[in-house]
């Protein structure tokens, strides 16, 4: 009997694995990130991201995000913010022009550790997701709560070249995992994982430029279908320090 059960388990496992479908996609993300520093304790971080498919070329997502950060104690910060998200279909060959808005209020904690040339960043974030209602491929009504999402990101920044206080080259490595929580979440508690590697050139205290590669692996609602996305990211970072302007 035990042998039969073992054989059945193996057969079921093979069947489930056979049903697993991974779709590969290629994208490019353009981003502008602004850090407005009010004083030693408060700063406002805002960003705009344009995300496009290429091969073939198509609009995927447009993101507007702002987070107000407050220094707590030591190397800890707390944040509260909002994201306005415009989502097109995940199929770059689709002929539909449907764009679905999403609102994402969030709260988070950030911890930064500096160890010589290495900086270790921890980011913990919880988001509430509100999607605009859609019916027959048309936007109707207003926004409806979908689920919560929990995120954790580990980042490693290596300073590989530093020239006085201006020119600096930093190697950045990040990994972020996300989990879905809510009554509507059945088969995709694991949402996605993002692995990122980049080179950042910091011209001075105000401007930095970054080019990197991200692998975005995301589970769909079915639980057996996944997106595996290769992403080229090009970013500009702009810091405005109001303390120095006074």
N, C-alpha and C positions, 0 to 999 in steps of 0.2 A: 504493500500500500504506500509506504514511504517513497519507494522508487517511482511509483506512478505520479505522486504529488510533485516530486522533484522534476520529473519530465514535463508535467503540465506547466509548472512555474517557468521552466526554460522556454517552452513553446510560447507562452504568453509574453515573456520578455522579448523574444525574437520578433513576435508579431507587433508589439508596441514600438520597438526600434525600427521595424520596417515601415511603420506608418509615419515616422518622424520625417518632416519635410523642412529643409533649410533653403531659403531663398537668398541669393547673394545680390547685393546692390552696391553701387558706387555713388558717393556724394561729395560735395565740396561745401564747406561752411565758411562764411565770411562774418567776422565779428568785430564790433566796436565796444570796448569796455571802459567805463568812466568811474573813477574813484574820487568823490568829492569829500575832502577831509575838513570838517568844521573845527575840530580841536583834538586834544589828545584822546578823548573818550568817544566821540561821535564821528561817523562817516556814512556817506550814502553811496552805495555801489549800484550802477545802472549799466545795462547792456542792450545791444541790438544784434540779433543774429539772423542772417539770411542763409537758409539751407536749401540747396538745390541738388537734384539728381543730375548726373551726367552719364552719357552713354546708356540710354538717351537722356537729353537735357529736359528737365521739367521742374517746376516749383514743388517743393516738399513742405517746408515749414518757415514761418516768420515768427520771431520771438522778441518780445519786449519784457525786460525784467528789471525790477528795482528792489533793493534790500537796504534797510536802515540798520546799521551795526552799532552796538554799544559795548565798550570795553567793560568787562566784569572785574576780574582780578587776575593777576599773574599774566599768563599768555592766553587767557580765555576771552572770547567775545560771544555775544548773543545777537541774533538777527531776526528781523521780521520783514516780510516783503510780499510782493504780488507779481505775478507773471501773467501777461496777456499773450496767448498762444494762438496762432492761426495754422491750422492743419489741413493740408491737401491730402488726397488719397495716396496710399502707400505704393500704388502702381504707377510708375513713371510713364507708362504707355496708355494710361486711361484717358478717354476723351472727355471725362466729366470735369466740369469747372467748379465743383463743390469745394468750398473752403469752410471748415468748421472752427469757430472760435472756442477757446477754452480759457477759463479763469483759474489761477492757482495761487491762493494765499498760502504762505508758508512761514514756519518758524524754524530756527536752527541754532546750533552751537558750533563755534570754530575754535580750534586749539592749534597754536603754532609753536614749534620747538626749534630753536636755532642751535646747531652743533657745529661750530666752525664754518666750513664751506657748505655744509648740508643743512637744509631747512625741512622739517617734517610737518606736514599740514594734515589735520584731521577735520573733516566737516560732517556734521550730523544734521539732517534736515527732514522735516515732516511736511508734506503738502496735502492740501485738500483740492480735489479736482472737480470742477464744474464745467460740463460740456453743454454747448448750445443744442437744443432739440433739433432733430432732423427728421423729416418725413417725406418719402418719395423723392429723395435727393434734393430737398429744398429745406432751407432754414425756417423753422416755425417756432412760435412761442418765445421762451426765454431760456435761461440756463437751469440745468438740473444736476444735483450732486451725484457723482459717480462713485468715487472711492477715495481713500487715503493712500498715500505712497510714502514709504520710508526710504531714505537714501543715506548711504555712508560712502565718503570719499577719502582715500588715503593718497596724499601727494608727497613726492620727494623732489626737492629742488637742489641741484648741484651747481654751485658757482664754478665754472671751468675756466673763466678768464675775467680778470677784474683790473681795470686801469683807473687808478685814483677813485673818484666818486662818480665818474660819468659813465664811460663805456664798460659794459658788463655783459657777459654771455652766460646764460643759465640753461642747463639741461633739466627738463621737467619730465617726470614720470608720474602717472596717476592711474588709479584704478577705482572705479565707482560701481557699487552694486545697489540695486533698487528692488524693493518688494512692495506688492500691492496688498492692501488691507481693506476689507469691506464685505457686505453681504452679497454683492454682485460678483465677487472674485471667487471662482470655483476651481479653475484649472491652471491659472497663471498667477499664483502667489509670487513666484519669482517673476519679476518684470524684465529686467535687463542687466547687463554688465557692460561697462565701458572701460577699455584700456587705452591709455593715451601716452604718447611720447612726443616731445617737442623741443625745439631750440628757440630760446628767446634772446633777443638782442635788446638790452636796456640802454638806450642812448643817454638818458639822464634821469633825474627824479620825476620828470613829467611824462616821458614817452618811452614806450617799449613796443617792439614788433616781434611777432611769434609765428612760426610755421611748424605744424605738427601733423601726426597721423593718429587717427582713432579707429579702433575696432569696436563696433557697436553690435552686441549680440542680444537680441530681444525675443522674448517668448510671446506668442499671440494667444488670444483668448481660448483657442482650441486646446492648448497645452502641448500639442504635438507639432505645431508649425512655428518656425522661427525665422527671423530676419538676421542675416549676417552682413553687416554693412562696413565697407571700407571707406573712410572719410578723410579727406584732406582739409585741414583747418588753417585759415589765414586770419590773424587777429591783430588788432591795434589796441594798446592799453594807454589810457590817458589819465593822469593823476593831477588833480587840482587841489593844492594845499592852501586853504584860506588863511591858515595861521601865518604863513609867510607873506601873504599879500597885505596883512594889516600893518 
